[in-house]
Amino acid sequence: MKVFKISVILVVLSCGFSTNVLAQNKAESTKRPNIVIIISDDHAYQAISAYGNNLVQTPNIDRIAKEGVLFNKGYVTNSICGPSRAVILTGKYSHKNGFKDNENSRFDGSQDSFVKQLGASGYQTAWIGKWHLETKPQGFDFWQILPNQGQYYNPDFDMMDGSKKRNEGYVSDVIEDVSENWLNNRDQEKPFCLVIGHKATHRTWIPDTQDLGKFDTITFPLPANFYDNYKDREAAKVQDMSISKTMQMGYDLKMFGGEDQANKDGNIVRMNSEQRKKFDAYYSPVEADLKAKNLSGKALVEWKYQRYMRDYMSTAVSLDRNIGRTLDYLDKNGLTENTIVIYLSDQGFYLGEHGWFDKRFIYEESFRTPMMMRYPGVIKPGTVSNNFVMNLDIAPTMLDAAGVSIPKDEQGKSMLPLFKDKKAKGRDAIYYHYYENGEHSVSPHFGVRTKRYKLIRFYKRVSSWELYDLQKDPNEMHNLYGKKGYEKITNYMNLQLKKLIDQYDDQDAKQLLKGD
């Protein structure tokens, strides 16, 4: 076994053996890097200290950035859970991989993926945790996945033999436990690719019991556009994802109004007696205090925002701790120097911007995702990148790193040239297409973002266009489409949009543009 071989070499070296042997062994081991990809759910870049949030600390996620690269312009192709994972796997847009939305799509596992390519080239592969693609994984040596969205406490897992298994504990802890167990029992003669799919920080934002109340002494400032009136933005007017109207007191904020209602909640009823005791001990006084205050109007809306933020951020702390466990495992087992580690969310999330929670829109908070990558020997520690990169790029980047040919039908780009070639040029523009026309009443839309401008075409639920100058209006409050003086910019952005639609062969978008 490789680990034994290295141990012997170290012993011999201590007796004066030539350092050339160790150097040669290290060179051989670095030819085929191991890969760990950590995908969280709905984790906003605004909730990560590496991106400048001083009210919450995420030291383990930050560590990946400090020891590698922090991407300031990481984006997704389609801001919703299942489609994002399908894009990561295939390196193709939703219209090419077939998984467009969470309502009607089922992932065709027979199609190619970067994991299948890695497996064929000698990698041992696994996916553990949230999957959410409606069919069972294909092309993995091992998988153990949460059914649908999964549960925060004592979660069930779908097993490879067709059975279900319930694991006692908090979901982020359990996913990490299963991941480490697989790493302990893998074939150590092979490089590995492990995808860890975390449920956190998905709605309904339930932290580990040890993290309850972590942020109760903090008053989170309201975003500048918390009370957005959606002027000149028809799609934003009809959405149903506002903290004021959509967020539920029981389901979301754990203010159930009594034990009978709490016992109807799927996450709560799964708790064992010790977990439930800690849960009730924390939330019952919060609910009693709310009842005594008898809030209404803006006071109640802002109370809901504070509760949302405290639960969300505490859930992020529970997540970050387990990412730290992954990094510690690599350190303790001598794997750090030859392992790529990527952290990203399946998309961004609204933390009160525009008065919202959830995602879906092409607006920055959901279009943009946190992303960082550590690759010792290739990426210089402390690198900060302002190049456009996308979840679309994960697949070709991993194949490039492993020395595997990138299939011609993959639509992403390897990110490695950005770190190896000073002359490498990143994207000038990025393309997005969201398809779902159901939950939260977000109208389907597609669009293009350049370094300064964003053009959006909404259809189905709402038929409209929007244009933003992100330099002057980073919060995307002032729709410039059709405004006098912006004709040249509008024409330019239309050309950019059509160019990307052609490049990615999005026939749906092409047909919609013909009707304008």
C-alpha positions in Angstrom: 0.0 0.0 0.0 1.2 3.5 -0.8 0.8 4.7 2.8 3.0 1.9 4.0 5.6 2.6 1.3 5.9 6.2 2.3 6.2 5.3 6.0 9.1 3.0 5.2 10.9 5.7 3.2 10.6 8.1 6.0 12.2 5.7 8.4 15.1 5.0 6.0 15.6 8.7 5.5 16.0 9.2 9.2 18.9 6.8 9.0 20.5 8.9 6.3 18.9 7.5 3.1 19.1 9.7 0.0 16.4 12.4 -0.2 16.2 11.7 -3.9 14.0 8.7 -3.2 11.5 10.8 -1.3 11.5 13.5 -4.0 10.9 10.9 -6.7 8.0 9.4 -4.7 6.5 12.8 -4.1 6.7 13.6 -7.8 5.0 10.4 -8.7 2.2 10.9 -6.2 1.4 14.4 -7.5 0.8 13.3 -11.0 -2.8 12.1 -10.3 -4.3 14.4 -7.6 -7.1 13.2 -5.4 -10.3 15.3 -5.6 -12.7 16.4 -2.9 -15.7 18.5 -4.0 -17.9 19.9 -1.2 -21.3 21.1 -2.3 -23.5 22.9 0.2 -27.1 23.9 -0.4 -28.3 27.5 -0.6 -25.2 28.9 1.1 -25.0 32.6 0.3 -21.6 34.1 -0.3 -22.9 37.0 1.9 -22.8 34.5 4.8 -19.1 33.7 4.5 -16.4 35.6 6.4 -13.9 35.1 3.5 -16.3 37.3 1.4 -16.3 40.1 4.0 -19.1 39.2 6.5 -17.8 40.3 9.9 -20.8 39.1 11.8 -20.2 35.4 11.2 -17.0 33.4 11.1 -16.5 30.5 8.7 -12.9 29.6 9.4 -12.8 26.3 7.7 -14.4 27.5 4.4 -12.1 30.5 4.7 -9.1 28.1 5.1 -9.7 26.7 1.6 -9.6 30.2 0.2 -6.5 31.2 2.1 -4.6 28.1 1.0 -5.9 28.4 -2.6 -8.0 30.8 -4.5 -11.1 32.7 -3.6 -13.4 33.3 -6.7 -15.1 36.6 -6.4 -17.1 36.0 -9.6 -18.3 32.4 -9.3 -21.7 31.9 -10.9 -24.2 29.2 -11.7 -26.1 28.5 -15.0 -29.5 27.8 -13.4 -30.1 28.8 -9.7 -31.9 25.8 -8.3 -30.8 22.7 -6.4 -31.2 19.7 -8.8 -30.2 21.4 -12.0 -27.1 22.8 -10.5 -25.9 19.4 -9.5 -26.6 18.1 -13.0 -24.5 20.9 -14.4 -21.6 20.1 -12.1 -21.7 16.4 -13.0 -21.9 16.9 -16.8 -20.2 20.2 -17.5 -23.3 21.0 -19.6 -26.1 23.5 -19.4 -29.5 22.3 -18.3 -30.9 22.2 -21.9 -28.1 19.8 -22.8 -28.1 17.5 -19.7 -31.9 17.4 -19.6 -32.4 18.4 -16.0 -34.0 21.8 -16.2 -36.1 22.1 -13.0 -37.0 20.4 -9.7 -40.6 19.9 -10.7 -40.6 17.7 -13.9 -37.0 16.6 -14.5 -35.3 13.3 -13.9 -31.6 13.0 -14.4 -30.6 10.6 -17.1 -27.7 8.8 -15.4 -26.7 7.0 -18.5 -25.2 10.1 -20.0 -21.5 10.9 -19.6 -20.1 12.7 -16.5 -16.7 13.8 -15.3 -17.0 11.1 -12.6 -17.5 8.4 -15.2 -14.4 9.7 -17.1 -12.4 9.7 -13.9 -13.5 6.2 -13.0 -12.5 4.9 -16.5 -9.1 6.4 -16.0 -8.5 4.6 -12.7 -10.0 6.8 -10.0 -12.1 5.5 -7.2 -15.3 7.6 -6.9 -18.1 8.3 -4.4 -21.0 10.7 -3.9 -22.2 11.0 -0.3 -25.1 13.2 1.0 -27.6 15.3 -0.9 -28.1 14.2 -4.5 -31.6 15.4 -5.4 -31.6 14.3 -9.0 -34.7 11.9 -8.8 -32.8 8.9 -10.1 -30.1 6.8 -8.5 -26.5 7.7 -9.1 -24.7 5.9 -11.9 -21.0 5.6 -12.6 -19.8 5.8 -8.9 -18.0 3.0 -7.1 -19.9 4.0 -3.9 -22.9 6.2 -3.1 -25.1 6.9 -0.1 -27.6 9.6 -0.6 -30.4 11.5 1.2 -33.8 10.8 -0.3 -35.1 14.0 -1.9 -34.1 17.0 0.3 -33.2 14.8 3.3 -33.8 15.7 7.0 -31.7 17.6 9.5 -31.9 15.2 12.4 -31.5 11.4 12.3 -31.6 11.3 8.5 -32.5 8.4 6.3 -30.1 7.4 3.4 -30.8 5.5 0.2 -28.2 2.7 0.0 -26.7 1.0 -3.0 -28.5 -2.3 -2.3 -31.9 -0.6 -2.5 -32.5 -0.4 1.3 -32.9 2.7 3.5 -30.8 3.3 6.5 -31.4 5.8 9.3 -28.3 7.3 10.9 -28.6 8.9 14.4 -27.3 12.4 14.6 -27.2 15.8 13.0 -27.2 15.6 9.2 -23.9 17.5 8.5 -22.1 15.3 11.1 -23.6 12.1 9.7 -22.6 13.0 6.1 -19.0 13.7 7.3 -18.9 10.4 9.3 -20.0 8.4 6.2 -17.4 10.3 4.0 -14.6 9.6 6.4 -15.6 5.9 6.7 -15.5 5.6 2.9 -12.1 7.3 2.8 -10.8 4.9 5.5 -11.9 1.9 3.4 -11.1 3.0 -0.1 -8.5 1.3 -2.3 -5.4 3.4 -1.3 -3.6 2.4 -4.5 -6.0 4.5 -6.5 -6.5 8.2 -6.6 -10.0 9.1 -5.5 -12.8 11.6 -6.3 -15.2 12.2 -3.4 -18.2 14.5 -3.7 -19.7 15.5 -0.3 -23.2 16.8 -0.8 -24.4 18.7 2.3 -28.0 19.5 3.1 -27.2 22.6 5.0 -28.1 25.5 4.7 -31.3 24.6 2.9 -34.7 25.7 4.2 -35.8 25.3 7.1 -32.4 26.2 8.5 -32.2 24.0 11.6 -28.8 24.1 13.3 -27.1 21.4 15.4 -28.3 21.7 19.0 -24.8 22.8 20.1 -25.2 25.9 17.8 -28.6 27.0 18.8 -28.6 30.7 19.9 -25.1 31.3 18.5 -26.1 34.7 17.1 -28.8 35.8 19.5 -26.7 38.7 20.7 -26.3 40.1 17.2 -28.7 42.3 15.4 -28.3 41.9 11.7 -28.6 45.1 9.7 -31.4 45.2 7.1 -30.2 45.1 3.5 -30.5 48.5 1.9 -33.2 47.2 -0.4 -35.1 45.1 2.2 -38.2 47.2 1.5 -37.9 47.1 -2.3 -41.1 48.2 -4.1 -40.1 46.5 -7.3 -40.7 49.5 -9.5 -40.4 48.7 -13.2 -39.6 45.1 -12.5 -42.7 43.0 -13.2 -41.3 39.6 -12.5 -40.1 40.8 -9.0 -43.6 42.0 -8.3 -45.3 38.6 -8.8 -42.8 36.4 -6.9 -43.8 34.6 -3.7 -40.6 34.4 -1.7 -40.8 37.4 0.6 -39.9 37.3 4.3 -42.9 39.4 5.0 -45.6 37.3 3.3 -44.2 33.9 2.4 -42.0 33.0 5.3 -44.0 30.8 7.7 -44.0 31.3 11.5 -44.1 27.5 12.2 -42.5 25.8 9.2 -39.6 28.3 8.8 -39.2 30.0 12.1 -40.2 27.2 14.5 -42.9 29.3 16.2 -45.4 26.4 16.1 -48.0 27.7 18.6 -48.0 24.5 20.6 -46.6 20.9 20.7 -49.4 19.5 18.5 -48.3 21.7 15.5 -44.6 21.0 16.2 -45.2 17.3 16.1 -46.5 17.6 12.5 -43.2 19.0 11.3 -41.1 16.4 9.5 -37.8 17.5 11.0 -39.0 17.9 14.5 -40.7 14.5 14.9 -37.5 12.7 13.9 -35.6 14.1 16.9 -34.7 11.7 19.7 -35.7 12.8 23.3 -32.3 14.5 24.0 -32.4 16.4 20.7 -36.0 17.4 21.2 -35.4 18.6 24.8 -32.6 20.9 23.7 -34.7 22.2 20.7 -37.7 23.0 22.9 -35.5 24.5 25.6 -34.2 27.0 23.1 -37.3 27.8 21.0 -40.0 27.8 23.6 -38.7 30.9 25.4 -38.3 32.7 22.0 -41.9 31.9 21.2 -43.1 33.1 24.6 -41.2 36.4 24.2 -42.7 36.9 20.7 -46.2 36.3 22.1 -45.6 38.8 24.9 -44.4 41.5 22.4 -47.5 41.1 20.2 -45.8 42.5 17.2 -47.4 43.6 13.9 -46.5 45.4 10.7 -42.9 46.2 10.0 -41.9 45.3 13.6 -43.1 41.7 13.0 -41.5 41.6 9.6 -38.1 42.7 11.0 -38.5 40.2 13.9 -38.9 37.5 11.3 -35.8 38.6 9.5 -33.7 38.5 12.7 -35.0 35.0 13.5 -34.3 33.8 9.9 -30.8 35.2 10.0 -30.0 33.7 13.4 -31.2 30.2 12.4 -29.5 30.4 9.0 -26.2 31.6 10.3 -26.2 29.0 13.1 -26.9 26.3 10.5 -23.9 27.6 8.5 -21.7 27.3 11.5 -22.7 23.6 11.9 -21.8 23.1 8.2 -18.5 24.9 8.5 -17.4 22.8 11.4 -17.8 19.6 9.3 -15.9 21.1 6.4 -13.1 21.6 9.0 -13.4 17.9 9.8 -12.8 17.1 6.1 -9.7 19.3 6.0 -8.4 17.8 9.2 -8.9 14.3 7.9 -6.8 15.1 4.9 -4.1 16.6 7.1 -4.0 13.6 9.5 -3.8 11.1 6.7 -1.1 12.8 4.7 -3.4 13.6 1.8 -3.4 17.4 1.8 -0.5 18.0 -0.5 -1.9 15.8 -3.3 -5.7 16.6 -3.0 -7.7 19.2 -4.8 -10.4 20.6 -2.5 -13.3 22.7 -4.0 -16.0 24.3 -2.0 -19.1 25.8 -3.6 -22.8 26.1 -3.0 -25.4 24.8 -5.5 -26.2 28.5 -6.0 -26.5 31.7 -4.0 -29.3 32.7 -1.7 -31.2 35.9 -0.6 -30.6 37.0 2.9 -33.2 39.7 2.9 -32.1 41.5 -0.3 -35.2 42.7 -2.1 -37.1 41.5 1.0 -36.5 37.9 0.0 -35.2 34.4 0.9 -34.7 31.6 -1.6 -32.9 31.9 -5.0 -33.9 31.3 -8.7 -33.5 34.9 -10.1 -30.5 36.0 -12.2 -30.0 38.8 -9.8 -26.6 38.7 -8.2 -27.4 37.1 -4.8 -28.7 33.9 -6.3 -26.8 33.9 -9.6 -23.5 34.2 -7.9 -22.2 31.3 -5.7 -19.4 31.1 -3.2 -16.5 29.1 -4.7 -13.0 28.5 -3.6 -10.4 25.9 -4.6 -7.2 24.6 -3.1 -4.7 22.8 -5.3 -1.2 22.7 -3.7 1.6 23.2 -6.1 -0.7 24.7 -8.8 -2.7 27.5 -7.1 -0.7 29.9 -5.0 -2.1 30.3 -1.5 -4.0 33.6 -1.0 -5.0 34.0 -4.6 -8.1 36.1 -5.3 -9.6 35.7 -8.8 -12.0 38.2 -10.4 -12.4 36.1 -13.5 -15.8 34.8 -14.4 -16.0 31.1 -13.5 -19.1 28.9 -13.3 -20.3 25.6 -11.8 -20.2 24.5 -15.5 -16.4 24.6 -15.2 -16.0 22.0 -12.4 -16.2 19.0 -14.7 -13.6 20.0 -17.3 -11.3 21.4 -14.5 -11.2 18.1 -12.7 -10.6 16.1 -15.9 -7.8 18.6 -16.8 -6.2 18.1 -13.4 -6.4 14.3 -13.7 -4.8 14.3 -17.2 -8.0 13.0 -18.8 -9.2 14.3 -22.2 -12.1 16.7 -21.9 -15.1 15.5 -24.0 -15.8 17.9 -26.8 -19.5 18.2 -25.9 -18.7 19.6 -22.4 -19.6 23.3 -22.4 -17.5 24.5 -19.5 -13.9 25.5 -19.4 -11.0 24.3 -17.3 -10.1 26.9 -14.7 -6.5 25.6 -14.5 -5.0 27.8 -17.3 -6.0 30.8 -15.2 -3.4 29.7 -12.7 -0.8 28.2 -15.0 -0.6 30.7 -17.9 -0.3 34.4 -17.2 -1.7 35.1 -20.7 -4.8 33.0 -20.2 -8.0 35.0 -20.8 -11.2 34.5 -18.9 -14.8 35.0 -20.1 -16.1 38.4 -21.1 -19.7 37.4 -20.5 -21.7 34.6 -18.9 -25.1 33.1 -19.7 -27.9 31.9 -17.5 -31.3 30.2 -18.0 -33.9 29.4 -15.3 -36.8 27.2 -16.4 -39.1 26.5 -13.4 -42.5 28.1 -13.4 -44.0 26.9 -10.2 -42.8 27.3 -6.6 -42.3 30.8 -5.4 -43.9 32.2 -8.6 -40.6 33.1 -10.2 -41.0 33.7 -13.9 -38.7 31.6 -16.2 -36.0 33.7 -17.7 -32.6 33.8 -19.4 -29.9 36.5 -19.7 -26.3 37.6 -20.0 -24.0 39.3 -17.6 -20.8 41.2 -18.6 -18.4 42.9 -16.3 -20.7 46.0 -16.1 -24.1 45.2 -17.5 -26.8 42.6 -17.2 -29.7 41.9 -19.7 -32.6 39.7 -18.8 -35.5 38.2 -20.8 -38.5 37.0 -18.7 -41.2 34.8 -20.3 -44.2 32.6 -19.5 -45.5 34.0 -16.2 -44.2 37.5 -17.1 -43.1 38.7 -20.5 -40.6 41.6 -20.0 -37.0 42.7 -20.4 -34.6 44.2 -17.8 -31.3 45.9 -18.1 -28.9 46.9 -15.3 -25.7 48.9 -15.0 -24.0 46.9 -12.2 -21.4 49.6 -11.7 -23.9 52.3 -10.9 -26.6 50.0 -9.5 -25.1 46.9 -7.9 -28.3 46.2 -6.0 -30.2 45.9 -9.3 -33.0 48.4 -8.4 -33.3 50.5 -11.6 -34.4 48.8 -14.7 -32.9 50.7 -17.7 -34.5 48.7 -20.5 -36.3 51.0 -22.9 -34.9 54.1 -21.1 -33.7 56.9 -23.3 -29.9 57.1 -23.7 -29.4 53.3 -23.3 -30.1 52.2 -26.8 -26.5 51.5 -27.7 -25.9 49.5 -24.5 -29.1 47.6 -25.1 -28.1 46.7 -28.7 -24.7 45.6 -27.5 -26.1 43.4 -24.8 -28.6 41.9 -27.2 -25.7 40.9 -29.4 -23.8 39.4 -26.5 -27.0 37.4 -25.5 -27.5 36.1 -29.0 -23.9 35.1 -29.3 -24.0 33.0 -26.1 -27.3 31.5 -27.0 -25.7 30.3 -30.3 -22.5 29.2 -28.5 -24.4 27.0 -26.1 -27.1 26.0 -28.6 -30.0 26.9 -26.4 -32.9 26.3 -28.9 -35.6 27.3 -26.3 -34.1 30.8 -25.9 -33.5 31.1 -29.6 -37.2 30.5 -30.3 -38.3 33.0 -27.7 -36.1 35.7 -29.2 -37.7 35.1 -32.6 -41.0 36.2 -31.1 -39.7 39.6 -30.0 
